[in-house]
Amino acid sequence: MWGRNVYDSISKFLQFQLTVNIVAVIVAFTGACITQDSPLKAVQMLWVNLIMDTFASLALATEPPSESLLLRKPYGRNKPLISRTMMKNILGHAVYQLTIIFTLLF
């Protein structure tokens, strides 16, 4: 039960972190190319990463396992950590966040 809970928590952590980092890199790169000045300075990027890492690690560490985890089949040994559904969620949320950020920025 604990092993499945840790696996699920790591998957959620990766999904959250990859989404935040994809958005931050695209905003910094695109903003620097278009406006000739980065919208996020280096210190601001470090703060974004620090805050996002803190929230993600708290979520990872505070979710207790439930009995329902034992009712589903275990994951295969060769199953990728980032599934197709997770990749769709990451890209979907990144597009949504980028839309809002670029609307505010430009």
Buried (B, 14 or more C-beta within 10 A) or exposed (E): EEEBBEBBBEBBBBBBBBBBBBBBEBBBEBBEEEEEEBBBEEEEBEEBBEEBBEEBEEEBEEEEBEEEBEEEEEBEEEEEEEEEEBEEBBEEBBEEBBEEBBEEEE
